[in-house]
Every structure is written in C-alpha cells, then in structure tokens.
Amino acid sequence: MNYAYLFAAIISEVIATSALKAAEGFTRFWPSVIVIVGYGLAFYCLSLTMRTIPIGIAYAIWSGVGIVLIALAGLLLYRQTLDFPALAGMALILTGVLVINLFSKTAGH
C-alpha cells in the first residue's frame, strides 16, 4: 500500500507541475487551483509513504520518476523537446531508481 501512496504522490506532483506552467504565474484560475490541490495531495501522499519507506528512498523514487514524467508531459503538452544529454541524464536517474529498488536493503521491501 505504501508504494500506492508513493505512486499517487508522483502522479499528483506531475499533474501539479504540468499545471504550474499553464497557471502563468497564478494569473489563470483553474490551472492555479490544480497546482494547489495537486501539490497538497502530493505532499500528503508522500507523508503517508514515509511512515514505512525511508525518507531518502521515497524521495529518490518520487523525484526521479517525477523528473522523467514531467519531461514527458512537457513533450506532450507543451511540445518541449530534449537533447541527447538531457535524455542520457534521465536514463541515469531512472537507472539509479532501479538500483535502489532492486538491490538496496534500505528500500524496505
């Protein structure tokens, strides 16, 4: 269940961050509401995750997966492309998340 909370935290943060660009400095009402609700839900779910998953592990997964999903949202929603070094860096981040989850005893599986 804790990884379900972590997944919910990641998705909420990605939605909120995607809406942050559309909010245009909080000058547009509905995107601003999505940002506030999304970040609130993201941090609430992340706090539930941290009841059993160590903070460093939870945050590494949350931020690593979030970075990749935000880049994908930027591509799909705002037509923002990434060059090879950016893609390579994200691949390294995902590799780190996988190493933590597959091999670390700290991950709390």
C-alpha angles and dihedrals in degrees: 000000000000092000088051088057090048091050090049090050091052095048092046091050092048092051091047094048092047090052091048090073091047091049089068097211092327092298094121114070107212098041088048090053090051090051094051096043093042095052092044091053092043094054092043092053091044090053090053089050092054092061089083109004115074113255095240093051095045092048093046091054093042095050097037097050090039092056092054094045092048090052089051091048090050090054096046100038104030103022091240112159130203128220125226097269090053092049092046090051091051090049088055091050091051090047089054092051090050092048090051093049098041103038111019119098087200092068090083100229 
